[in-house]
Amino acid sequence: MLGASLNKVFDYFKSRWQSSWNYSLWALLIFPLSPLVGAVTVGFVSLITWLKQSRKINRRPINWGFALLSVLLIVSAGFAQEKTAAFLGLFNFLPFFLLFAAHSALIQTFAQLRQMAWALVIGSMPVVIIGLGQLFLGWSFKFEILWVVLSWTVRPGGNPPGRIASFFLHANTFAAYLTIVFILGLGLWLEQWVWGIRGRGAKEQRGKGERLSTTTFPLLSQSPVPNPHYPLSPEGAPPSPIPSPQPPVPNPQSPAPFLFLTVAVIVDFIALIFTNSRNGWAIAIFACLAYALYQGWRILVGGVTAIVSSVLLAAFAPSPVAHIFRWVVPAFFWARLNDDMYPNRPVALMRKTQWEFAWSLAQQHPLTGWGLRSFSTLYNAKMQIPLGHPHNLFLMLSAETGFLNALLFCGLLAWILITGVQLLQKSKYINTGDRLIFFSYLLAFVGWILLNTVDVTLFDFRLNALSWLILAAICGVIDRYSQKDKLASHQN
């Protein structure tokens, strides 16, 4: 009886797998508003994907690497001075490794990458609106439904005061979220812009009797989108199309998506400015330059470079030169960059001080570290200032888990990034119209790495889940198209 009941339960979960991608999209939409509901949804999707795709997941070398890292992290926690805190700290890593493994098997197509990006951009709008109201209209409220199912706390004037934070606990956390959404939103906007031009050109060509190529413009075709739930068969050929319940990607021939993305990207960027996060500003500008270079827009590269140089000169040039540029550059920017806006900060709050302390901890216990979540206690005992983390994920891992864990973690991330770049450059099976969205995800990944060199984003569940979903999306596409390239090379 028990065995039959369990089989029915497993059959039920497997039967829900075909629509699980829809649930992931809903989770991305509601994550900023309800982390608990988003977490339960993503956990449900991960579970049913593991039940359906366990063999495929277990065969992937990248998952072996994260399995080894998980074992080493558990061993490190066993050597910690505060073992309870260290084992609790594992929950910031191990569940997300499982999420990554499941979703890298679930996410297989560029259509899914676009749908993810659209869900994130749409989901950011209410959060940004609340944040702008918080900063400029004095909005503040505390709203809860069933304790943590829906819990909104908005402080008047932001947190810290004068810096927009919306539903996030701190302006820097909100800036990290906006940076990732801005990068993906800008990628979607560029796609719509490029497709609009190509679409008009295609109409002119068709007016002359020429035929529109669906290979060059894949989303202008009326053919059904391949079902992303079913990866390539063992022989390498994609299965026959199966009707998918996914919402369609917005039609690039309609002006509505382009107009919405224009507003969304501008509003997200404005909100990012008012987070007053230097890191967020720098990474957003870096992303704009990267897109301009990728598209070959030299004039835009020159313009952005000139603007950035003017701001930097206003902030850091010798006084006679700086005063010239300060006539043009608002103090809001240059005074934040050179810390004139927040003078006389304690030395213990400087990132350099935190990084030096974390490095000294890592040198003292190079093999096993001091244990996850130990930095805050040790830093407070030394500096008499409470601080949650050393504002560098990789130094934090070195200090708390040892150099071996930190190097393995960095190595796995480097493998994903390098393999993704190689696929973008060399794959013969990625259509021209799909390369930009994949480039956007790689750029978001680089942005996440840069964010974590000056901050630590994993302590916010929403940001942590979002970063691992982006990694999973990149790996899923890498796996699918690498199989195609290998099959083609064998046939040749």
C-alpha positions in Angstrom: 0.0 0.0 0.0 2.7 2.4 1.0 4.7 1.7 -2.2 1.6 2.2 -4.4 0.9 5.5 -2.6 4.4 6.8 -3.1 4.3 5.8 -6.8 1.1 7.8 -7.2 2.8 10.8 -5.6 5.8 10.5 -7.9 3.5 10.1 -10.9 1.7 13.3 -9.9 4.9 15.3 -9.7 6.1 14.0 -13.0 2.8 14.8 -14.7 3.2 18.4 -13.5 6.7 18.7 -15.0 5.6 20.0 -18.4 4.1 23.1 -16.9 6.8 23.6 -14.3 8.6 26.2 -16.5 5.5 28.4 -16.2 5.7 28.1 -12.4 9.4 29.3 -12.5 8.3 32.4 -14.5 5.6 33.2 -12.0 8.2 32.8 -9.2 10.5 35.3 -11.0 7.5 37.7 -11.2 6.6 37.6 -7.6 10.0 37.1 -5.9 10.5 40.8 -5.1 7.1 41.0 -3.6 6.9 37.7 -1.8 10.2 35.8 -1.3 8.5 32.9 0.5 6.0 32.2 -2.2 8.8 32.5 -4.8 11.0 30.1 -2.8 8.2 27.5 -2.5 7.5 27.8 -6.2 11.1 27.4 -7.3 11.6 24.6 -4.8 8.6 22.8 -6.3 9.9 23.2 -9.8 13.3 22.0 -8.8 11.8 18.9 -7.1 9.7 17.8 -10.1 12.6 18.5 -12.5 14.9 16.3 -10.4 12.3 13.5 -10.5 12.1 13.7 -14.3 15.6 14.5 -15.2 17.7 12.9 -12.5 19.8 10.8 -14.8 20.7 13.7 -17.0 21.5 15.9 -14.0 23.7 13.3 -12.5 25.7 12.9 -15.7 26.8 16.6 -15.9 30.4 17.3 -14.9 29.6 20.8 -13.6 27.1 19.2 -11.2 29.9 16.8 -10.0 32.0 19.9 -9.2 29.2 21.5 -7.1 28.6 18.1 -5.4 32.3 18.0 -4.4 32.1 21.6 -3.3 29.1 20.8 -1.1 31.0 17.9 0.6 34.0 20.2 1.3 31.8 22.9 2.7 30.2 20.4 5.1 33.6 19.3 6.1 34.7 22.9 6.7 31.6 23.5 8.8 32.6 20.5 10.9 35.9 22.2 11.8 34.3 25.5 12.7 34.5 27.0 16.1 30.8 27.9 16.1 29.5 24.8 14.4 25.8 25.7 14.7 26.3 29.0 12.9 28.5 27.3 10.2 26.0 24.6 9.5 23.2 27.2 9.2 25.4 29.1 6.8 25.3 26.1 4.5 21.7 27.0 3.6 23.1 29.9 1.7 24.8 27.5 -0.7 23.6 23.9 -0.8 19.9 24.4 -1.6 21.0 26.8 -4.4 23.4 24.2 -5.9 20.3 21.9 -6.2 18.3 24.7 -7.7 21.1 25.3 -10.2 21.4 21.7 -11.2 17.6 21.3 -11.7 17.1 24.5 -13.7 20.1 23.9 -15.9 18.3 20.8 -17.1 14.9 22.6 -17.4 16.2 25.7 -19.2 17.3 24.8 -22.7 16.3 27.4 -25.2 16.8 31.0 -26.1 13.0 31.5 -25.9 13.2 30.6 -22.2 16.0 33.1 -21.7 13.8 35.9 -23.1 10.9 34.8 -21.0 13.0 34.9 -17.9 14.3 38.4 -18.8 10.7 39.6 -19.5 9.5 38.2 -16.2 12.3 40.0 -14.3 11.7 43.4 -16.0 8.0 43.3 -15.5 8.4 42.2 -11.9 10.7 45.1 -11.2 8.2 47.7 -12.1 6.0 47.7 -8.9 9.1 47.5 -6.8 10.7 50.5 -8.5 7.5 52.5 -8.3 7.2 51.9 -4.5 10.8 52.8 -4.1 10.5 56.1 -5.9 7.4 56.9 -3.8 9.4 56.0 -0.7 12.1 58.5 -1.6 10.2 61.4 -3.1 6.7 61.1 -1.7 7.5 59.8 1.8 5.7 56.6 1.4 6.0 54.2 4.3 4.0 51.2 5.5 4.3 47.8 7.0 1.9 45.2 5.5 1.8 41.5 6.4 -0.4 38.6 5.4 0.0 35.3 7.3 3.3 36.4 8.8 5.9 36.0 6.0 3.7 34.9 3.1 3.4 38.5 2.1 5.5 40.9 4.2 6.2 44.5 2.9 8.2 47.0 5.0 8.9 50.3 3.4 10.8 52.9 5.5 10.2 56.6 4.8 13.1 58.3 3.0 14.9 55.0 2.2 17.5 52.9 4.0 20.0 54.4 4.7 18.1 57.7 4.7 18.2 59.4 1.4 18.9 56.2 -0.6 16.1 54.3 -2.3 15.6 50.7 -0.9 11.9 49.8 -1.7 11.1 46.4 -0.3 14.7 45.5 0.1 16.5 45.8 3.5 19.3 48.1 2.2 19.9 50.4 -0.8 23.0 48.4 -1.8 20.9 45.2 -2.0 18.3 47.0 -4.1 21.1 48.3 -6.3 22.4 44.8 -6.9 18.9 43.7 -7.9 18.4 46.6 -10.2 21.8 46.2 -11.9 21.0 42.6 -13.0 17.4 43.6 -14.1 18.8 46.6 -16.0 21.4 44.6 -17.9 18.8 42.0 -19.0 16.2 44.7 -19.7 18.7 46.6 -21.9 19.4 43.4 -23.8 15.7 42.9 -24.5 15.4 46.5 -25.6 18.3 46.2 -28.0 16.8 43.0 -29.4 13.5 44.8 -30.1 15.3 47.8 -31.6 17.5 45.6 -33.9 14.5 43.4 -34.9 12.5 46.5 -35.6 15.1 47.7 -38.1 15.5 44.3 -39.6 11.8 43.8 -39.8 11.4 47.0 -41.7 14.2 46.0 -44.0 12.6 42.6 -44.5 9.3 44.2 -45.5 11.1 46.2 -48.1 12.8 43.1 -49.4 9.5 41.2 -49.6 8.0 44.2 -51.4 10.6 43.5 -54.1 9.7 39.8 -54.2 12.4 38.5 -51.9 11.8 36.0 -49.2 12.2 36.6 -45.5 14.7 34.2 -43.9 13.4 32.7 -40.7 16.9 31.7 -39.9 18.1 35.2 -39.6 14.9 36.5 -37.9 13.7 33.5 -35.9 11.1 35.2 -33.8 9.4 36.8 -36.8 8.5 33.3 -37.9 5.1 31.9 -37.3 6.5 28.4 -36.7 5.9 27.0 -33.2 8.6 27.6 -30.5 10.4 24.3 -29.7 9.3 22.8 -26.4 12.1 23.7 -23.9 11.1 21.0 -21.5 12.5 18.3 -23.8 16.2 18.5 -24.4 18.0 16.9 -27.3 17.6 13.2 -27.7 20.6 10.9 -27.2 21.1 10.9 -31.0 21.3 14.6 -31.0 18.2 15.5 -33.0 15.5 17.6 -31.3 12.2 15.9 -30.7 9.2 16.7 -32.6 7.5 19.9 -31.5 5.0 19.5 -28.7 2.5 22.2 -27.9 3.8 24.3 -25.0 1.7 26.2 -22.5 4.3 29.0 -22.3 3.3 32.6 -22.9 4.6 33.7 -26.3 7.6 36.1 -26.5 6.3 39.6 -27.4 6.1 40.2 -31.1 8.9 42.5 -32.2 6.8 43.9 -35.0 4.5 45.5 -32.5 5.6 48.8 -31.0 4.2 48.0 -27.5 7.0 45.8 -26.3 9.6 48.3 -27.4 7.8 51.2 -25.7 7.4 49.3 -22.5 11.0 48.2 -22.4 12.1 51.8 -23.1 10.1 53.1 -20.1 11.2 50.1 -17.9 14.9 50.5 -18.7 14.8 54.3 -18.1 12.9 53.9 -14.8 15.2 51.1 -13.6 18.2 53.2 -14.3 16.7 56.2 -12.5 16.0 54.1 -9.5 19.6 52.7 -9.7 21.0 56.2 -9.6 19.0 57.1 -6.5 20.2 54.0 -4.7 23.4 56.0 -4.5 25.4 52.8 -5.0 28.8 53.5 -6.6 29.1 49.8 -7.4 25.7 49.8 -9.2 26.6 52.9 -11.2 29.9 51.5 -12.3 28.5 48.1 -13.4 25.6 49.7 -15.2 28.0 51.9 -17.2 30.2 49.0 -17.8 27.2 47.1 -19.2 26.3 50.0 -21.5 29.8 50.1 -22.9 29.9 46.3 -23.3 26.6 46.4 -25.3 27.9 49.4 -27.4 31.1 47.5 -28.2 29.2 44.3 -29.0 27.0 46.2 -31.4 29.9 48.2 -32.9 28.6 51.6 -31.9 31.8 53.5 -31.7 30.2 56.9 -31.3 28.2 55.7 -28.3 31.3 54.2 -26.8 33.1 57.5 -27.2 30.2 59.5 -25.7 29.9 57.2 -22.6 33.6 57.3 -22.2 33.6 61.1 -22.3 30.8 61.3 -19.7 32.5 58.8 -17.3 35.8 60.6 -17.7 34.2 63.9 -16.8 32.7 62.5 -13.7 35.9 60.9 -12.6 37.9 64.1 -13.2 35.4 66.1 -11.2 35.8 63.6 -8.3 39.5 62.8 -8.3 41.5 65.3 -10.4 43.6 68.0 -8.8 41.6 70.9 -7.5 42.1 73.3 -10.5 41.1 70.7 -13.0 38.3 69.3 -10.8 36.7 72.7 -10.3 36.3 73.0 -14.1 34.4 69.8 -14.4 32.3 70.4 -11.3 30.7 73.3 -13.1 29.1 70.6 -15.3 28.9 67.4 -13.2 26.4 67.5 -10.4 27.8 67.1 -6.9 25.4 64.1 -6.4 27.8 62.0 -8.5 31.3 63.3 -7.9 30.8 63.8 -4.1 29.6 60.3 -3.8 32.5 58.8 -5.7 35.2 60.5 -3.6 33.3 60.2 -0.3 32.8 64.0 0.2 29.1 63.2 0.6 29.9 61.0 3.6 33.1 62.4 5.2 34.8 61.1 8.4 33.5 57.5 8.1 35.1 55.1 10.6 38.1 53.2 9.3 36.4 50.0 10.3 33.6 50.6 7.7 36.1 51.0 4.9 36.2 48.1 2.5 40.0 48.1 2.5 40.0 47.5 6.2 37.4 44.7 5.9 39.3 43.0 3.1 42.6 43.1 4.9 41.0 41.5 8.0 39.3 38.8 5.9 42.6 38.0 4.2 44.4 37.8 7.6 41.7 35.3 8.8 42.2 33.2 5.6 46.0 33.1 6.2 45.5 31.9 9.8 43.2 28.9 8.8 44.0 28.3 5.1 42.6 24.8 4.8 39.2 24.8 6.6 38.6 28.5 7.4 36.9 29.8 10.5 33.5 28.5 9.6 30.6 30.1 7.7 29.0 33.1 9.3 32.1 33.6 11.5 33.3 36.9 10.0 30.8 39.1 11.7 31.6 37.8 15.2 35.3 38.0 14.7 35.2 41.5 13.1 33.0 42.8 15.9 35.4 41.5 18.5 38.3 43.1 16.8 36.8 46.5 15.6 33.9 46.9 18.0 31.6 47.5 15.0 28.9 45.1 13.9 29.3 44.1 10.2 27.6 41.3 8.5 30.3 40.4 5.9 33.6 41.7 4.4 32.0 43.1 1.2 33.8 40.5 -1.0 32.3 37.1 -1.5 35.6 35.4 -2.6 37.5 36.8 0.4 34.6 35.8 2.7 34.8 32.2 1.4 38.5 32.1 1.8 38.3 33.3 5.4 35.3 31.2 6.4 35.8 28.0 4.4 39.4 27.9 3.4 41.3 28.5 0.2 40.5 25.1 -1.4 36.7 25.8 -1.2 37.2 29.3 -2.5 39.4 28.2 -5.4 37.0 25.4 -6.4 34.0 27.8 -6.3 35.9 30.4 -8.4 37.0 27.6 -10.8 33.4 26.4 -11.4 32.3 30.0 -12.1 35.2 30.5 -14.4 34.4 27.3 -16.3 30.8 28.5 -16.8 31.9 31.9 -18.1 34.7 30.7 -20.3 32.5 27.9 -21.8 29.7 30.4 -22.4 32.0 32.9 -24.2 33.4 30.1 -26.3 29.9 28.9 -27.3 28.9 32.4 -28.3 32.0 32.8 -30.4 32.3 29.4 -32.1 28.9 27.7 -32.2 27.5 27.2 -35.6 24.0 26.5 -34.4 23.2 29.8 -32.6 21.1 32.1 -34.9 22.2 35.7 -35.3 19.0 36.8 -33.6 19.7 34.6 -30.5 23.3 35.7 -29.8 22.3 39.0 -28.2 20.1 37.5 -25.5 22.8 35.0 -24.7 25.4 37.8 -24.5 23.0 39.6 -22.2 23.0 36.7 -19.8 26.8 36.4 -19.9 27.0 40.1 -19.2 24.6 39.8 -16.3 26.8 37.0 -14.9 29.9 39.2 -15.2 27.9 41.9 -13.5 27.1 39.5 -10.6 30.8 38.6 -10.3 31.8 42.3 -10.1 29.0 43.0 -7.6 30.4 40.3 -5.4 33.9 41.6 -5.5 32.7 44.7 -3.6 29.7 43.2 -1.8 28.1 39.9 -0.9 24.6 39.3 -2.5 23.9 35.8 -1.2 22.4 36.9 2.1 19.4 38.2 0.3 17.4 35.1 -0.7 15.9 36.8 -3.8 19.3 37.9 -5.2 20.8 34.6 -4.4 18.1 32.6 -6.2 18.2 35.0 -9.1 21.9 34.7 -9.6 21.8 30.9 -9.6 18.9 30.9 -12.0 20.9 33.0 -14.4 23.8 30.6 -14.0 21.5 27.7 -14.7 20.1 29.3 -17.8 23.6 29.8 -19.2 24.6 26.2 -18.4 21.4 24.8 -19.8 22.0 26.5 -23.2 25.7 25.6 -23.1 24.8 21.9 -22.6 22.2 21.9 -25.4 24.2 23.6 -28.1 27.5 22.0 -27.1 25.8 18.6 -27.9 24.8 19.9 -31.3 28.4 21.1 -32.0 29.9 17.8 -30.9 27.4 15.8 -33.0 28.2 17.9 -36.1 32.0 17.5 -35.5 31.6 13.7 -35.3 29.5 13.6 -38.4 32.1 15.6 -40.3 
